[in-house]
Amino acid sequence: MILITGGAGFIGSTIADQLLQSGHSVRVFDNFHRDALTGKSFANHPDLEIVVGDVLDYDALRRAADGITVFIHCAGIAGIDTVVKSPTRTMRVNIVGTANALEVARQIKNLERFIDFSTSEVFGGAAFGAEESSNAITGAVGEARWVYAVSKLAGEHLAHSYWKEFGTPTVTLRPFNIYGPGQVGEGAIHAFVVRALENRDLNIYGEGNQIRAWCYIDDFLRGFSLAMDNPQTIGESFNIGNARAVITIYGLAQTIIRVLDSKSNIVFKPERSADIELRVPRVDKAREILGFEAKVSLEEGIRQTAQYYRNKQRIDAQSD
């Protein structure tokens, strides 16, 4: 049995689907604050068990972990708007929730793997060619935008500490701007694609010169699978991203409009908070140890993402 905290979210639910297709039994533990699972084709799969709960509830989490052999910790607060509005909750869920998960995992006999999901934001506001061993940088105290990075970085340190002190078989993954079908929340490609399909304005906060490397969900899933199955990953951290799909936010909006033949306009709005100006990974370690290589181009990923939301819009319209 594999436990996924945050298994109703975008990445967690997509991992659950992949594991079910591979013949695994999966238990999702989630408070369904963000729900990308309900309505999916696998939601009623006989090998899927759903437990509604919160990672801040240690006893509930301990019960949910009964009988598992792999612990995948995806639960966390993310998204700029959510983080800025709820910095205290962000810190509590991401730090205390991770501490609870690791303590539960430590007590599981024969646990094969604990996979902790961190973030590329631990590299700070400007990171080009960031390696796993690069210095982690946090922003100014009092700027709510940075509590997400700080809380996830604390989780990374804790995961490595549990490996070194207790032998808990931890692995840390740092996703770099994952997008694709089924995404919920505040991701730029998700928001741009949905609005572009409806010919609505695409809103850019700031000048739009922020640079990102975008990784399609299928590529990320391949990296995740390689990390879960390879015994050399224990005690290590890995960047999982696509260093070739690099573009500014303004360029991204233009590309989405062109690829989808949209009539949308680009509208610039004032910045809402501090932002990441540059975020491009190096994935040499994942390539050498895991054999990971991102394959899906940005334009192809946009097309596949758009097709999913076209179909969803059609189904939603028919059900109204």
N, C-alpha and C positions, 0 to 999 in steps of 0.2 A: 504494500500500500504506500502511495506517495501522497504526502500532505502539501498543499499549496495555500499558504496564507495570502490573502489578497487575490485569491483565485477567481474572483468575479470581475477583476479589472481587465484592461485591454491585454497586457502582456500575460498576466496570470491565466486568464481564460483561454488564450491562444495556446499556451503551454499545456493546459489541461486537455484541450482538443488533440494536440499532437500526441500526448502520452496515451490517451485513450485509444487512438488509432494504432498505436504501437503495442497494444495489448496490456497496458498497465491498468491497475485499479487506482483511482484518484479520489482523494478527499479534499474538497474545497472548504476553506475556513475564511469567512468574510462577513463584514457588516453590511455589505451591499450599498455603501455610500456612493460608489460608482459601479454601475452594473452593465457590463458588456457581455454577460453570460446568459441572462434570461432571453429566451427566444431563439438562442442558437440551436443548430440541428442536433448537437450532442448534449443538450441540457438535461434530457431524460435518459441518457445512456445508462444501462444497467450497472456499469462499473464505476459510475460517478456518484459520490456521496457528497451532499451539501450540508454544511454545518454553519448556521448563522451565529456569528460571534465576533468579538473584538479582541485584538492582540493585547490590549491593555488589561484584559481579564485573564490573569495567569491561570487560574483553575480551569476555565473553559478551554484555554489553549492546550493545557496539559491533557485534558480529556480527549480533545480532538486529535492529539498526537499518539494515542494508544494504538499500538500495533504497526506503526509505520516503519519503513526502512530508509526513506529519503524525505528530507524536509526542505521544501523550497519556500524561501521567505520573500514574497513579493509585496507584502502589505506595507503601506506607507502613504503619507500625505505628499502630494505633488501638484504641480501646476502653479504658475506665478500668481494668478489671482487668488487662489485658495490659500497659498502660503502667506501672502501679504496680509490677507484678511484674518488668518488664524495662525499666527506664528507660535503661540503657546501650544496649541493643539498639534501643530506640525512637529515641534520638538518632542512632545510627550509620546506621540504615536511612533515616530521614527527612532527615538532613543529607547524609551521604556519598552515599547513593543518589540524592538529587536533584542533587548536584554531578556525579556520574557521568553522569546523564541529560542534564544541560545541556551538559556537555563533549562528549558524543557528538553531541548535536543541533547544536552549534556547527560541527561538521565536516561536516555533511550539506549537500551542494550542493542548491539549489532547495527547501530545506525551507519549506513554506508556513506551518506553525503548530506551536508547542510549547505545549501546554496543561498547566499545572501545577495540581494540586488542593491547595489549602490547607485551612483550617478556620475556622469561625466563632469558635473558641476563642482566636484571636489577639486578640480584643477583651477578654479577661480575664474576671473572675468576675461582672461586672455590666455588661451592655451593652444599652441600650434605644434602638432607632432607630439602631443602629450603621451609619455610612456607610463607604464604602471609604476615605475620607480621615481617618476617626477614628483617634485614637491607638491603637496596639497596646499592650496591657498584659500583662505576665507576672507570675506569682505569685512567692512567696518561694522563694529558692534552698534546695534541700534537700527541698522538697515534690515528690515524684515525679510527682504529678498534673499538674504544669505542664510537664514536659519535652516532652510532645506539642505544646503550643502553641508553646513556644520553638523546637522543631525545625522546625515547619511555617512559623513566621515567618521563620526563617533561610532556608528554601527560597524564600519569597516575595522576600526581599531579593536572593537570588542570581539568581532568575529575572529580576527587574527590572534587575539589574546586567548580565546577559548581553545584554539588549535594548539597554541604553544603551551598553555598551562594544563589543559585537561585532555588534549588529544581529540577534541571534537573535530570531525573531518570537514572543516569549513572550506568553502570556495567563494570568492567574491567576484561578481560580474559588474562591470561598469558599462551600462548601455549608453550609446551616443545617438541621441535624437532618433528614436525608433518610431516608425509610422506605418500605417497600412490599414487594410480593411478591419472594421470592428473597433477602431479607436474611439474612445470616449474621453471627455475632458477638454483640455485647453491646448492641445498640440497645434502648431501652426499649419501643417499640411492638412490635418483634419479640418480645421476651420476654413482654410482657403478653398479646399476642394468642395466642401458642402456649399459654401457661398457662391463659388464660381459656377457650379451646376445650376444654381438659381439666378445667375446673372446679377448677384448682389455685390455691393462694394466689398473689396478686400481691405481690411483695416491694418495698417502698419503703424506700430508705436515707435516713435523716434524717426531717424533718417532712413532706416531700412538697410544700413550698411553692416549690420551684424552678420557675421559669417558662421555658418553651420555646416557640418557633415551629416547627411541624412542617411539612415540605414533602414531598409525595408524589412518588415517583420519576418518574412521568410528567411532572410539572411541571418537575422538575429536568432531565430529558432534553431538554425543549423549550428551557430556558435554555442548556443545553450546546450544542445544535445551532445556536442563534442566535449563540452566541459563536464557534463554530468557523467559521461561514460569513461573518461580518461583518468586513471589513478594518479597521474602526474599533476593533476590540478589541485589536489588537497593542499591547503595551506597557502594557496596562491591567489592572486587577483588578475583579472583579464579585462582589457578594453575590448568591447565588441561594437564595431561600427564599420562604416564605409568611408575610408579616407579619400576615395575618388569622387564621391557625390557631394562636392563642396560648392556652396553658392551663398550669396547674400540673401537676406530676407526679401529685399526688393526684387532681386533676380528670381527668387523662388516664386513670388507672386506673379511676375511676368511670365515665367515658364508655365505655371499652372493655367493661366489665362490662354496662352498660346496652344498648349497641348490639348486643352478641353474645348478650344474654340469658343471661349466664353465672351460675353459682352460686359463683364464686370469692369468696374473702374477701381483703381488703386487710390486709397485715401490715407493720407498721413495724419496721425494724431499724436498728441504729446506723450512722452514716455510715462509709463505708469509707475515705474520703480527702477532701481538699478538693474542692469542687464548684463548678459554675457556677450562681449564684443566679438570674441573669436574662440571657436571650439572645434578643433580638428584632431582626431586621434592618430597615434601610431598603433598598429595592430601586429607588429612583428612578433611579439610574444605569443599571441593567439595563433598566428600563422605557423610558428615554429613548433609549438607544443601541441596545438589542437589540429593543425591543418586547416584552419579557418581562413576563408577568403570570401568577402562579399561579392555577389554576382549580379544583383539586380540594379540596373541603372536608375537614376532619378526619374527620368521620363517614363520608363516602363513601370516603375513603382507608382507614379502618379496615375497612370492609366488604369492599373489594376485597382488602386484605391478608389478612383472615381467610379469604376464599374460597380463596385460593391455598394456605394452610396446611391448610385442611380437605381439599382435594384431595390434597395431599402426604401427609397422615396416612392417607388412605384408600388411596393407592397403596402406602405403606410397609407398611400392615397386610396388604394382599393379597400382598405379596412375602415376608412372614415365613412 
